[in-house]
Amino acid sequence: MRKPFAVGARIVRSAVLAAAAAAAAALSTSAMATSPMLSVPKCAEHDDMVRILAKEYKEAPKALGLVGGQRVMQVFVSKQGTWTIVVTRTSGDTCIVAAGQNWEEVPMEVGQLDPRA
């Protein structure tokens, strides 16, 4: 009985990550235009980007997911509430797709998800 739930949870998680990536891509132009991150390069090598986000904004990795099996999407968050979403290609190039403020955790337990969803 656990197998269908596990598959359902994976589908829900994949759908959430896909929606987040789509939203980030759609909002990236406006988010970057109003963000104080204009001094941060939009793209850099992954290790460099992680260092920049840590040094300039005190952001650390909070979540990640695969995008199409060829890219990794990561969310970086600071204790002050700033956040950045980056996408890393297989080449190691990492680009900021969205950034903002007022990050808020929404507690959700996988056990509460409807497996039929």
C-alpha positions as CSV (number, residue, x, y, z in Angstrom):
1,M,0.0,0.0,0.0
2,R,2.9,2.4,0.5
3,K,4.1,2.2,-3.1
4,P,1.1,4.0,-4.7
5,F,1.5,6.8,-2.0
6,A,5.2,7.1,-2.7
7,V,4.5,7.4,-6.4
8,G,1.8,10.0,-5.7
9,A,4.1,12.0,-3.5
10,R,6.8,11.9,-6.2
11,I,4.3,13.2,-8.7
12,V,3.1,16.0,-6.4
13,R,6.7,16.9,-5.6
14,S,7.6,16.9,-9.3
15,A,4.6,19.0,-10.2
16,V,5.5,21.5,-7.4
17,L,9.1,21.8,-8.6
18,A,8.0,22.1,-12.3
19,A,5.5,24.9,-11.3
20,A,8.2,26.7,-9.3
21,A,10.7,26.5,-12.2
22,A,8.1,27.8,-14.6
23,A,7.1,30.6,-12.3
24,A,10.7,31.5,-11.7
25,A,11.4,31.6,-15.4
26,A,8.3,33.7,-16.1
27,L,9.2,36.1,-13.3
28,S,13.0,36.2,-13.8
29,T,13.0,39.4,-15.9
30,S,10.8,41.5,-13.5
31,A,12.4,40.0,-10.4
32,M,15.9,40.8,-11.6
33,A,14.9,44.3,-12.7
34,T,13.7,45.3,-9.2
35,S,16.2,43.2,-7.2
36,P,19.2,44.8,-5.4
37,M,21.2,41.8,-6.8
38,L,22.1,43.8,-10.0
39,S,25.7,43.8,-8.8
40,V,25.8,40.0,-8.8
41,P,26.6,38.3,-12.1
42,K,23.5,36.6,-13.6
43,C,25.6,33.6,-14.5
44,A,28.8,32.1,-13.1
45,E,30.4,28.7,-12.4
46,H,28.4,26.9,-9.7
47,D,31.1,27.1,-6.9
48,D,31.6,30.8,-7.6
49,M,27.8,31.5,-7.5
50,V,27.5,29.7,-4.2
51,R,30.3,31.8,-2.7
52,I,28.8,35.0,-4.0
53,L,25.4,34.3,-2.6
54,A,26.9,33.3,0.7
55,K,29.2,36.3,1.0
56,E,26.9,39.1,-0.4
57,Y,23.5,37.9,0.9
58,K,24.3,35.2,3.5
59,E,22.2,32.8,1.5
60,A,22.6,29.0,1.8
61,P,21.1,26.2,-0.2
62,K,17.6,25.3,1.1
63,A,16.1,23.0,-1.6
64,L,16.8,21.5,-5.0
65,G,15.2,19.6,-7.7
66,L,16.0,18.2,-11.2
67,V,14.6,20.0,-14.2
68,G,14.2,17.8,-17.2
69,G,17.0,15.5,-16.0
70,Q,19.6,17.9,-17.4
71,R,19.5,20.9,-15.0
72,V,19.4,21.3,-11.2
73,M,17.3,24.1,-9.7
74,Q,18.3,25.3,-6.3
75,V,16.7,27.7,-3.8
76,F,19.1,29.7,-1.6
77,V,17.7,31.4,1.5
78,S,19.1,33.7,4.2
79,K,17.9,34.2,7.8
80,Q,17.0,37.7,6.8
81,G,14.4,36.3,4.3
82,T,16.2,37.0,1.0
83,W,16.0,34.2,-1.5
84,T,17.5,33.3,-4.9
85,I,16.6,30.6,-7.4
86,V,19.4,29.3,-9.6
87,V,19.5,26.7,-12.4
88,T,22.8,24.8,-13.0
89,R,23.4,23.2,-16.4
90,T,25.5,20.0,-16.8
91,S,28.4,22.2,-17.9
92,G,28.5,23.7,-14.4
93,D,27.2,27.1,-15.5
94,T,24.8,28.5,-12.9
95,C,22.3,31.3,-13.7
96,I,20.0,33.2,-11.4
97,V,16.4,32.9,-12.6
98,A,14.7,34.8,-9.8
99,A,15.4,36.6,-6.5
100,G,13.4,38.2,-3.8
101,Q,12.6,38.9,-0.2
102,N,10.4,37.7,2.6
103,W,11.0,34.0,2.2
104,E,8.5,32.1,4.4
105,E,8.6,28.4,5.3
106,V,5.3,26.6,4.8
107,P,5.3,23.4,6.9
108,M,3.8,20.5,5.1
109,E,4.2,16.8,5.9
110,V,4.2,14.4,3.0
111,G,1.9,12.2,5.1
112,Q,-0.8,14.8,4.8
113,L,-0.8,14.8,1.0
114,D,-3.7,13.0,-0.8
115,P,-2.1,10.1,-2.7
116,R,-4.8,10.5,-5.4
117,A,-3.9,14.1,-6.2
